[in-house]
């Protein structure tokens, strides 16, 4: 019975050490994913701001062109300028939608990696414990 208890203790200790190593690796992967998500957020904010500025500039150019030609801004010119704003809003919506999808994928991959690292650590630690127990 003492051999079984000793073997169990060695296997448990090996598994625990392996789990700790796997958990540390998983945390590192999770931290990297969070860093990447922060970069995604910054990039989406910048891209959206740029798209809004471009649309505002285009809208101003449209207004100046219409006014120079002697056309009133009401009616068709107003609709064209509104379309410019609508397209910009849709572009910004798509930018943030894409960011959300990428962030979700990064989080999912990090969680999977964390779980996998933990399992690998437990199994390799148990294997080392098994060998250490004389098997």
RAWODA-V999528 format. One record per pair of residues at least 24 apart in sequence whose C-alpha atoms are under 10 Angstrom apart, sorted by sequence separation. I is the first residue (numbers start at 1). J is the second residue. D is the distance in Angstrom with one decimal. If there is no record, write none. Layout:
BEGIN
i: {I & I}
j: {J & J}
d: {D & D}
END
This chain:
BEGIN
i: {59 & 56 & 59 & 55 & 58 & 59 & 58 & 56 & 55 & 56 & 54 & 55 & 55 & 55 & 56 & 52 & 55 & 54 & 55 & 52 & 53 & 51 & 52 & 51 & 52 & 51 & 52 & 48 & 51 & 52 & 48 & 51 & 50 & 48 & 49 & 47 & 48 & 51 & 47 & 48 & 48 & 45 & 48 & 44 & 47 & 48 & 47 & 44 & 45 & 44 & 45 & 43 & 44 & 43 & 44 & 44 & 45 & 41 & 44 & 40 & 43 & 44 & 42 & 40 & 41 & 40 & 41 & 40 & 37 & 40 & 41 & 37 & 40 & 39 & 37 & 38 & 36 & 37 & 36 & 37 & 37 & 34 & 37 & 33 & 36 & 37 & 36 & 33 & 34 & 33 & 34 & 32 & 33 & 32 & 33 & 30 & 33 & 34 & 29 & 30 & 33 & 29 & 30 & 32 & 33 & 30 & 31 & 29 & 30 & 29 & 30 & 28 & 29 & 30 & 27 & 29 & 30 & 26 & 27 & 29 & 30 & 26 & 28 & 29 & 26 & 27 & 28 & 26 & 27 & 25 & 26 & 29 & 25 & 26 & 23 & 24 & 25 & 26 & 27 & 22 & 23 & 25 & 26 & 27 & 22 & 23 & 25 & 26 & 22 & 23 & 24 & 25 & 22 & 23 & 24 & 22 & 23 & 21 & 22 & 23 & 25 & 20 & 21 & 22 & 23 & 24 & 19 & 20 & 22 & 23 & 18 & 19 & 21 & 22 & 23 & 18 & 19 & 21 & 22 & 18 & 19 & 20 & 21 & 22 & 18 & 19 & 20 & 22 & 15 & 18 & 19 & 22 & 15 & 17 & 18 & 19 & 21 & 15 & 16 & 17 & 18 & 19 & 20 & 15 & 16 & 18 & 19 & 14 & 15 & 16 & 17 & 18 & 19 & 14 & 15 & 17 & 18 & 13 & 14 & 15 & 16 & 17 & 18 & 12 & 14 & 15 & 16 & 18 & 11 & 14 & 15 & 17 & 18 & 11 & 13 & 14 & 15 & 17 & 12 & 13 & 14 & 15 & 16 & 11 & 12 & 14 & 15 & 10 & 11 & 13 & 14 & 15 & 10 & 11 & 13 & 14 & 11 & 12 & 14 & 8 & 10 & 11 & 12 & 14 & 10 & 11 & 9 & 10 & 11 & 8 & 10 & 11 & 7 & 8 & 10 & 11 & 7 & 10 & 7 & 9 & 7 & 8 & 7 & 6 & 7 & 7 & 4 & 3}
j: {83 & 81 & 84 & 81 & 84 & 85 & 85 & 84 & 84 & 85 & 84 & 85 & 86 & 87 & 88 & 85 & 88 & 88 & 89 & 87 & 88 & 87 & 88 & 88 & 89 & 89 & 91 & 88 & 91 & 92 & 89 & 92 & 92 & 91 & 92 & 91 & 92 & 95 & 92 & 93 & 94 & 92 & 95 & 92 & 95 & 96 & 96 & 94 & 95 & 95 & 96 & 95 & 96 & 96 & 97 & 98 & 99 & 96 & 99 & 96 & 99 & 100 & 99 & 98 & 99 & 99 & 100 & 100 & 99 & 102 & 103 & 100 & 103 & 103 & 102 & 103 & 102 & 103 & 103 & 104 & 105 & 103 & 106 & 103 & 106 & 107 & 107 & 105 & 106 & 106 & 107 & 106 & 107 & 107 & 108 & 106 & 109 & 110 & 106 & 107 & 110 & 107 & 108 & 110 & 111 & 109 & 110 & 109 & 110 & 110 & 111 & 110 & 111 & 112 & 110 & 112 & 113 & 110 & 111 & 113 & 114 & 111 & 113 & 114 & 112 & 113 & 114 & 113 & 114 & 113 & 114 & 117 & 114 & 115 & 113 & 114 & 115 & 116 & 117 & 113 & 114 & 116 & 117 & 118 & 114 & 115 & 117 & 118 & 115 & 116 & 117 & 118 & 116 & 117 & 118 & 117 & 118 & 117 & 118 & 119 & 121 & 117 & 118 & 119 & 120 & 121 & 117 & 118 & 120 & 121 & 117 & 118 & 120 & 121 & 122 & 118 & 119 & 121 & 122 & 119 & 120 & 121 & 122 & 123 & 120 & 121 & 122 & 124 & 118 & 121 & 122 & 125 & 119 & 121 & 122 & 123 & 125 & 120 & 121 & 122 & 123 & 124 & 125 & 121 & 122 & 124 & 125 & 121 & 122 & 123 & 124 & 125 & 126 & 122 & 123 & 125 & 126 & 122 & 123 & 124 & 125 & 126 & 127 & 122 & 124 & 125 & 126 & 128 & 122 & 125 & 126 & 128 & 129 & 123 & 125 & 126 & 127 & 129 & 125 & 126 & 127 & 128 & 129 & 125 & 126 & 128 & 129 & 125 & 126 & 128 & 129 & 130 & 126 & 127 & 129 & 130 & 128 & 129 & 131 & 126 & 128 & 129 & 130 & 132 & 129 & 130 & 129 & 130 & 131 & 129 & 131 & 132 & 129 & 130 & 132 & 133 & 130 & 133 & 131 & 133 & 132 & 133 & 133 & 133 & 134 & 135 & 133 & 133}
d: {9.5 & 9.5 & 6.7 & 9.4 & 7.7 & 7.6 & 9.4 & 8.5 & 6.4 & 7.7 & 9.9 & 6.4 & 9.4 & 8.4 & 9.0 & 8.4 & 6.0 & 8.5 & 9.1 & 9.9 & 9.3 & 9.9 & 6.2 & 6.5 & 7.8 & 8.8 & 9.0 & 8.8 & 7.5 & 7.7 & 9.0 & 7.1 & 9.6 & 7.8 & 8.3 & 9.8 & 5.2 & 9.7 & 8.1 & 8.5 & 9.4 & 9.1 & 6.7 & 8.6 & 7.5 & 8.0 & 9.5 & 9.9 & 8.7 & 6.1 & 8.2 & 9.5 & 6.2 & 9.9 & 9.5 & 8.7 & 9.7 & 8.5 & 6.5 & 9.5 & 8.7 & 9.6 & 9.9 & 9.6 & 6.9 & 6.2 & 8.8 & 8.8 & 8.5 & 7.9 & 8.7 & 9.2 & 7.3 & 9.9 & 8.1 & 8.9 & 9.6 & 5.5 & 8.1 & 8.9 & 9.9 & 8.7 & 7.4 & 8.4 & 7.8 & 8.3 & 9.7 & 9.5 & 8.2 & 5.8 & 7.7 & 9.3 & 6.4 & 9.9 & 9.3 & 8.9 & 8.3 & 8.9 & 10.0 & 7.5 & 6.2 & 9.8 & 9.7 & 8.3 & 9.4 & 8.8 & 8.6 & 8.9 & 5.1 & 5.8 & 7.0 & 9.1 & 8.4 & 9.7 & 8.6 & 9.8 & 8.2 & 7.4 & 9.2 & 7.0 & 7.2 & 7.8 & 9.9 & 6.9 & 8.8 & 9.2 & 8.6 & 6.1 & 6.6 & 8.6 & 3.7 & 9.5 & 7.1 & 7.1 & 9.9 & 8.6 & 10.0 & 8.0 & 9.4 & 9.6 & 6.6 & 9.8 & 5.7 & 9.9 & 7.5 & 8.0 & 6.4 & 7.0 & 8.4 & 9.3 & 8.5 & 8.0 & 8.0 & 6.5 & 8.4 & 4.5 & 5.1 & 8.2 & 4.1 & 8.9 & 9.2 & 9.7 & 7.6 & 7.1 & 9.7 & 9.7 & 8.2 & 7.6 & 6.6 & 7.7 & 9.4 & 5.3 & 9.3 & 4.5 & 9.5 & 7.7 & 7.1 & 6.0 & 7.3 & 8.6 & 7.8 & 7.2 & 8.6 & 9.8 & 7.6 & 4.7 & 8.2 & 9.6 & 10.0 & 3.9 & 4.5 & 9.6 & 9.5 & 7.7 & 4.7 & 8.2 & 9.0 & 9.7 & 8.4 & 7.5 & 7.2 & 8.8 & 9.4 & 7.2 & 6.5 & 6.2 & 7.2 & 9.2 & 4.5 & 9.7 & 9.4 & 4.2 & 9.3 & 7.6 & 6.5 & 6.1 & 7.3 & 9.8 & 8.7 & 7.3 & 7.0 & 8.7 & 9.4 & 9.2 & 7.9 & 4.3 & 8.0 & 8.9 & 9.8 & 4.2 & 4.3 & 9.9 & 9.7 & 9.9 & 7.8 & 4.9 & 7.9 & 9.6 & 8.5 & 7.7 & 7.4 & 8.3 & 9.9 & 7.7 & 6.8 & 6.1 & 7.2 & 9.7 & 5.1 & 9.6 & 4.6 & 9.6 & 8.2 & 7.5 & 7.0 & 8.0 & 7.7 & 7.4 & 9.8 & 9.8 & 8.9 & 4.4 & 9.4 & 8.8 & 5.1 & 5.6 & 8.6 & 7.2 & 8.9 & 8.8 & 9.4 & 8.3 & 8.0 & 8.8 & 7.2 & 7.6 & 7.4 & 6.4 & 9.9 & 9.2 & 8.7 & 8.8 & 5.6 & 7.8 & 8.6 & 9.4 & 9.7 & 9.0}
END
